[in-house]
């Protein structure tokens, strides 16, 4: 389910020139947690749904191992259109998309916890240095639209596909965020 108002024909930034579809977030609008990545990939762009490619499969498998059904969380991205050649979204694209859509999604879901998947998503909410690994699984507090929200960082699942060494950190960060949202028990692996 899509939460918030998302224009599926948006042309507010240059990313609209290259995409197949706008990719809004999806999942439970009553979720206590939002998982937020960087941008849609190729498969997401074709299907119009977040995290449905290889990285999404890894996310789904990891959630299940932690005792959580993907339908019980809300998953989305900082920007809603795939950047050309899978480049990182530029600052102006991030500013446009978050102000129009992501902040609206966060208001609609009203999560207790946000878990940033990767450096781009983490950097939107707080300053992130070069070493993301120092933040993985650590709790912070962010203020979004005047609301204090518990905040966690983990690796993006796509980073785990290319560097298997990130997988343990990805699981650790996700487990910490889910535990904070009271969605998994500490003993789940």
Secondary structure, DSSP 8 states (H G I E B T S, - for coil): ---S---TT--SSGGGGT-SS----EE-TT-SEEEEES---HHHHHHT-SS-SHHHHHHHHHHHHTT--GGGSEEEESSSS--GGG----HHHHHHHIIIIIHHHHHHH--SEEEEESHHHHHHHS---S-GGGTBT--EEEEETTEEEEEEEE--HHHHHH-GGGHHHHHHHHHHHHHHTT-S-TT--
